[in-house]
Amino acid sequence: MKIKALLTAAAMLFVWGALAQCEFTELTLETTTAEWGAEVSWELYQVLESGDALVASFQGVEDDATSSETLCLEDGCYYLLAMDSWGDGWNGTEVACIPAIPGFALPFTLFEDSYGFLSFELGDVGCQVVLEGCTDWDALNYVQGANTDDGSCLYAQTFESVVNGVSTTREYIYHAPEGMAENAPLVFVLHGYFGTAEGMYDISGFRELADQEGFGVVWPQGLPDGNGNNHWNANFDWGSETDAEFLVQLAQHLQAEHNHAAGCTYSCGYSNGGYMSYSLACRAADTFRGIGSVGGTMTNNDWESCTPVEQVPVVHIHGTQDEINLYNGTDNWQFGWGQQPGVESIVAWWAEQNNCDQVEETSLPNLDPADGSDVDLIRHHGGDNGYEARVYRVNGGGHDWFGAWGNMDISSAVEMWNFWQPFCAGTADIDPAPSPEQALFEVLGSAARALQPCEVQVVDVTGRTRLRRPVQPGQVLDLSKFHGVYLVVARTHQGIQSEKVFLGGFAD
């Protein structure tokens, strides 16, 4: 009986093995992680007439680990979507195809950025896989493996900043509207901590506004700090970056190169970029004639030692529920950022410097009751040269770039430009022309479903991109790994959709 049972089991295993044999092409995808292996992931898709079908996927867990997945693939067209959650490429991680095949003969790695592609075919099917993205290697947003340019390429320019005989190559994005007049204003827009010039270019709204109003815009790129995080050295106790000198030199360069008015150059920024704009008002008021801050205050060093050489109109937009930079200030030293007074105290001090002798507070129309916040304007006026200092207090607002996400009653870009432009003889009535709003995705609890082909970006409250990848119609993105408040942005070259969402339970 035992022998018969063993023979029966052996026969069953033989039949199962025969049925399990691959009738098509058997491939093994072997992934070997290197440093930061948990940031790495990939998805393999087959291109079908009915839409792209997910065949296999991988998510890294640890460094220096090897894992394999054996697949049985029909003849057809395929592409590998490689992703990195930090946005700096795979740092040495590779995926190899065993055996090697045409189009996938060598191990693949993502050299840089958040995502890229590798396409290949099995069988002689004549694949024409369309992988859209910027195809110019020299562009900021080049997509590795993209074969169809979607018109989205964005280019950085370089500038040599020389301070105390030391030259540093810095980058920036510059935009001038077609037919811009001579002596047009120039606006600097500074990203936040963790942020990028490209990110602020995408969300700030200043490009569209500049096209309508006829001024130039520059989005400079901050340098990495000791932890590798992009930032601006707004007179901190740490860091040796000479950002104030760089920004002054860049302003002077652009004024000369593009005939911008020296008396109509302004700086604004989000979060850390707002800190830096205040620092420029303290140290370079003869270059930056007005400043704006969204969600950023003043470092203690600037607050204690600020001696502007000229009066400076100041506009500040801040949420009362901002948990990153508190509206009412803090007594804590905050990791070297310094103790800070409240927003209203800071702006009142600048009003005093401008000799403002009147102050009034008004409630602005609550145009979007669904955003859970409303706005009060505190206006200090009656100062020298008509200079003012303003606070837009967003009651219930968070650490947001208002108008892009969070409160939608106001547009950060429009309010700041509307504040500066009377000092530079700009137009009085502003009707912003943002990128056309598109229905690109819908949020389903802790997931997002794509309605059109687009690129999706998930941004946390500090402005750091936590996810950036392309999606296809009907594809559902699992966002359950994120916890807290995030901005979900979807883009095509024709428009944009953004939505502030609360994911998971508690913030990271």
Residue pairs with C-beta under 8 A, 6 or more apart in sequence:
22 72
23 72
24 72
24 73
24 74
24 75
24 122
25 72
25 73
25 74
25 75
25 101
25 122
25 123
26 70
26 71
26 72
26 73
27 70
27 71
27 73
27 97
27 98
27 99
27 101
28 68
28 69
28 70
28 71
28 97
28 98
29 44
29 56
29 58
29 68
29 69
29 71
29 95
29 96
29 97
29 98
30 66
30 67
30 68
30 95
30 96
30 98
31 40
31 42
31 58
31 60
31 66
31 67
31 68
31 93
31 94
31 95
31 96
32 64
32 65
32 66
32 93
32 94
32 95
32 96
33 40
33 60
33 62
33 63
33 64
33 65
33 66
33 93
34 63
34 64
34 90
34 91
34 92
34 93
34 94
35 63
35 91
35 92
36 63
36 86
36 91
37 60
37 61
37 62
37 63
37 64
37 65
37 93
38 60
38 61
38 62
38 63
39 60
39 84
39 85
39 86
39 90
39 91
40 58
40 59
40 60
40 83
40 84
40 90
40 93
40 110
41 57
41 58
41 59
41 60
41 82
41 83
41 84
41 85
42 57
42 58
42 80
42 81
42 82
42 83
42 95
43 54
43 56
43 57
43 58
43 80
43 81
43 83
44 54
44 55
44 56
44 57
44 71
44 78
44 79
44 80
44 81
45 52
45 53
45 54
45 55
45 78
45 79
45 80
45 81
46 52
46 53
46 55
46 73
46 74
46 76
46 77
46 78
47 76
47 77
47 78
47 79
47 127
47 129
48 76
51 472
51 473
51 474
52 472
55 71
55 73
55 78
56 69
56 71
58 67
58 69
58 95
60 93
73 122
74 122
75 121
75 122
75 123
75 125
76 121
76 122
76 123
76 125
76 127
77 119
77 121
77 125
77 127
77 128
77 129
78 119
78 120
78 121
78 122
78 129
79 117
79 118
79 119
79 120
79 129
79 131
79 145
80 95
80 104
80 108
80 117
80 118
80 119
80 120
81 115
81 117
81 469
81 470
82 90
82 95
82 108
82 110
82 115
82 116
82 117
82 118
82 144
83 110
83 114
83 115
83 469
84 90
84 110
84 113
84 114
84 115
85 114
85 466
85 467
87 113
87 114
87 465
87 468
88 112
88 113
89 109
89 110
89 111
89 112
89 113
90 109
90 110
90 111
92 109
93 109
93 110
94 107
94 108
94 109
95 107
95 108
95 109
96 106
96 107
96 108
97 104
97 105
100 106
101 120
101 122
102 120
102 121
103 118
103 119
103 120
103 121
104 118
104 120
108 118
110 116
110 144
111 144
112 144
113 141
113 142
113 143
113 144
114 465
114 467
114 468
114 469
115 143
115 468
115 469
115 470
116 143
116 144
116 145
116 146
117 131
117 133
117 143
117 144
117 145
117 146
118 145
119 127
119 129
119 131
119 145
119 147
121 127
129 147
130 147
130 148
131 143
131 145
131 146
131 147
131 148
132 146
132 148
132 149
132 150
132 453
132 470
133 141
133 142
133 143
133 146
133 148
133 149
133 150
133 152
133 470
134 141
134 142
134 143
134 146
134 149
134 150
134 152
134 153
134 154
135 142
135 143
135 146
135 147
135 148
135 149
135 153
136 142
136 149
136 153
138 155
139 153
139 154
139 155
140 154
140 155
140 156
140 173
140 197
140 198
141 152
141 153
141 154
141 198
142 153
150 492
150 493
151 493
152 491
152 493
154 173
154 198
154 201
155 173
156 171
156 172
156 173
156 197
156 221
157 171
157 172
157 173
157 174
158 169
158 170
158 171
159 169
159 170
159 171
159 172
159 246
159 249
159 250
159 253
160 167
160 168
160 169
160 170
161 167
161 168
161 169
161 170
161 242
161 245
161 246
161 249
161 250
162 168
162 249
163 242
163 245
163 246
168 242
168 246
170 220
170 221
170 223
170 246
170 250
171 197
171 220
171 221
172 197
172 218
172 219
172 220
172 221
172 250
173 197
173 198
173 201
173 218
173 219
173 221
174 216
174 217
174 218
174 219
174 254
174 258
175 201
175 207
175 210
175 216
175 217
175 218
176 184
176 210
176 216
176 258
177 210
177 211
177 214
177 215
177 216
178 211
179 214
180 214
180 215
180 216
180 258
181 214
182 259
183 259
183 260
183 261
183 264
184 214
184 215
184 216
184 258
184 259
184 260
184 261
184 264
185 215
185 216
185 260
185 261
185 264
185 265
185 266
185 420
185 421
185 424
185 426
186 215
186 216
186 217
186 218
186 251
186 254
186 255
186 258
186 260
186 261
186 264
186 265
186 266
187 206
187 210
187 215
187 216
187 217
187 218
187 265
187 266
187 267
187 268
187 417
187 420
188 217
188 218
188 219
188 220
188 247
188 251
188 265
188 266
188 267
188 268
188 269
188 277
188 288
189 200
189 201
189 204
189 206
189 217
189 218
189 219
189 268
189 269
189 273
190 200
190 219
190 220
190 222
190 232
190 267
190 268
190 269
190 270
190 272
190 273
190 274
190 276
190 277
191 197
191 199
191 200
191 219
191 221
191 222
191 230
191 269
191 270
191 272
191 273
191 463
192 269
192 270
192 271
192 272
192 273
192 274
192 295
192 296
192 462
192 463
193 229
193 230
193 231
193 271
193 272
193 462
193 463
193 464
194 229
194 230
194 231
194 462
194 463
194 464
195 222
195 230
195 270
195 271
195 272
195 273
195 462
195 463
195 464
196 221
196 230
196 465
197 219
197 220
197 221
198 219
199 459
199 463
199 465
200 219
200 270
200 273
201 207
201 219
202 457
202 489
202 491
202 496
203 401
203 404
203 459
203 489
203 498
204 219
204 270
204 401
204 404
204 412
204 413
205 403
205 404
205 411
205 412
205 413
205 414
205 432
205 434
206 217
206 413
206 417
207 217
208 432
208 433
208 434
208 435
209 413
209 414
209 417
209 430
209 432
209 433
210 216
210 217
211 433
212 430
212 431
212 432
212 433
213 417
213 421
213 426
213 427
213 430
215 264
215 417
215 426
216 254
216 258
216 260
218 250
218 254
220 246
220 247
220 250
221 230
222 230
222 231
222 232
222 241
222 243
222 272
223 230
223 231
223 241
223 243
224 230
224 231
225 231
225 238
225 239
225 241
226 238
226 239
231 239
231 241
231 272
232 241
232 243
232 269
232 272
232 273
232 275
232 276
232 279
233 239
233 240
233 241
233 242
233 243
233 244
233 276
234 243
234 272
234 275
234 276
234 278
234 279
234 299
234 302
235 244
235 279
235 282
235 283
235 299
235 301
235 302
236 299
236 301
236 336
236 337
236 338
237 301
237 336
237 338
238 336
243 276
244 276
244 279
244 280
244 283
244 284
247 267
247 276
247 280
247 284
247 288
248 280
248 284
248 287
251 265
251 287
251 288
252 287
254 260
255 261
255 262
255 265
261 424
262 287
263 289
263 424
264 289
264 420
264 423
264 424
265 287
265 288
265 289
266 288
266 289
266 290
266 291
266 292
266 416
266 420
267 276
267 277
267 280
267 281
267 288
267 291
267 292
268 274
268 277
268 291
268 292
268 293
268 294
268 416
269 275
269 276
269 277
269 292
269 293
269 294
269 296
270 294
270 295
270 296
270 401
270 412
270 463
271 294
271 295
271 296
271 324
271 325
271 399
271 462
271 463
272 296
273 293
273 296
274 292
274 293
274 294
274 295
274 296
274 297
274 316
275 293
275 296
275 297
275 298
275 299
275 302
275 337
276 296
277 288
277 291
277 292
277 293
277 296
278 291
278 293
278 296
278 297
278 298
278 299
278 302
278 314
278 346
279 298
279 299
279 302
280 287
280 288
280 291
281 288
281 291
281 306
281 308
281 312
281 314
281 350
282 302
282 305
282 306
282 307
282 308
285 308
285 309
285 310
285 311
285 312
286 309
286 310
288 312
289 310
289 312
289 313
289 423
290 312
290 313
290 314
290 315
290 419
290 420
290 423
291 312
291 313
291 314
291 315
292 314
292 315
292 316
292 317
292 412
292 416
292 419
292 420
293 314
293 315
293 316
293 317
293 318
294 316
294 317
294 318
294 400
294 401
294 402
294 412
294 416
295 317
295 318
295 319
295 322
295 324
295 325
295 399
295 400
295 401
296 325
297 318
297 325
297 329
297 340
297 341
297 343
297 346
298 306
298 340
298 341
298 346
299 337
299 338
299 340
300 333
300 337
300 338
300 339
300 340
301 338
303 338
303 340
303 341
303 346
308 353
311 353
311 354
311 355
311 383
311 384
311 385
311 387
312 350
312 353
312 354
312 387
313 354
313 387
313 388
313 389
313 419
313 420
313 423
314 347
314 350
314 351
314 389
314 390
315 389
315 390
315 392
315 415
315 416
315 419
315 420
316 343
316 346
316 347
316 390
316 391
316 392
317 391
317 392
317 394
317 402
317 410
317 412
317 415
317 416
318 325
318 327
318 343
318 391
318 392
318 393
318 394
318 397
319 327
319 373
319 394
319 396
319 397
319 398
319 399
319 400
319 402
319 406
319 407
320 327
320 393
320 394
320 395
320 396
320 397
321 327
321 396
321 397
321 398
322 397
322 398
322 399
323 398
323 399
323 461
324 399
324 461
324 462
325 340
325 399
326 340
326 342
327 342
327 343
327 393
328 342
328 343
329 339
329 340
329 341
329 342
329 343
329 345
330 339
330 340
331 339
332 339
333 339
334 340
340 346
343 391
343 393
344 378
344 391
344 393
347 378
347 380
347 389
347 390
347 391
348 359
348 380
348 389
350 389
351 359
351 380
351 383
351 388
351 389
354 380
354 383
354 384
354 387
354 388
354 389
355 382
355 383
355 384
356 380
356 381
356 382
356 383
356 387
356 388
356 389
357 382
357 383
358 380
358 381
358 382
359 378
359 379
359 380
359 381
360 378
360 379
360 381
361 376
361 377
361 378
361 379
362 376
362 377
362 379
363 374
363 375
363 376
363 377
364 374
364 375
364 376
364 377
364 392
364 409
364 410
365 409
366 374
366 375
366 409
367 408
367 409
368 407
368 408
368 409
371 406
371 407
371 408
371 409
372 396
373 394
373 395
373 396
373 397
373 406
373 407
373 409
374 394
374 395
374 396
374 407
374 409
375 392
375 393
375 394
375 395
375 397
375 407
375 409
375 410
376 392
376 393
376 395
377 390
377 391
377 392
377 393
378 390
378 391
378 393
379 388
379 390
380 388
380 389
380 390
381 388
383 389
385 423
386 422
386 423
387 423
388 419
390 419
392 402
392 410
392 415
394 400
394 402
394 406
394 407
394 410
396 407
397 406
397 407
398 406
398 461
398 485
399 461
399 462
400 406
400 407
400 461
400 500
401 412
402 408
402 409
402 410
402 411
402 412
403 410
403 411
403 412
403 413
403 414
404 412
404 487
404 498
405 487
405 498
405 499
405 500
406 500
411 432
411 434
413 432
414 430
414 432
417 426
417 430
418 430
420 426
421 427
421 428
421 430
422 428
434 496
435 495
435 496
436 494
436 495
436 496
437 495
437 496
437 497
438 452
438 454
438 490
438 492
438 494
438 495
438 496
438 497
439 451
439 452
439 497
440 450
440 451
440 452
440 454
440 490
440 491
440 492
440 495
440 496
440 497
441 448
441 449
441 450
441 451
441 454
441 456
441 471
441 488
441 490
441 497
441 499
442 448
442 449
442 451
443 488
443 499
443 501
444 476
446 478
446 479
446 480
446 482
446 503
446 504
447 476
447 477
447 478
447 479
447 480
448 456
448 476
448 477
448 479
448 488
449 474
449 475
449 476
449 477
450 456
450 471
450 472
450 473
450 474
450 475
450 476
450 477
450 490
451 473
452 473
452 492
453 470
453 471
453 472
453 473
453 492
454 470
454 471
454 490
454 491
454 492
455 468
455 469
455 470
455 471
455 490
455 491
455 492
456 467
456 468
456 469
456 470
456 471
456 477
456 488
456 489
456 490
457 465
457 467
457 468
457 488
457 489
457 490
457 491
458 465
458 466
458 467
458 468
458 479
458 482
458 486
458 487
458 488
458 489
459 465
459 466
459 486
459 487
459 488
459 489
460 466
460 482
460 484
460 485
460 486
460 487
460 508
461 484
461 485
461 486
461 507
466 482
466 486
467 477
467 479
467 482
469 477
471 477
471 490
479 486
479 488
479 501
479 503
480 503
480 504
482 503
482 504
482 508
483 503
483 504
483 505
483 506
483 507
483 508
484 502
484 503
484 504
484 506
484 507
484 508
485 500
485 501
485 502
485 503
485 507
486 500
486 501
486 502
486 503
487 498
487 499
487 500
487 501
488 498
488 499
488 500
488 501
489 496
489 497
489 498
490 496
490 497
490 498
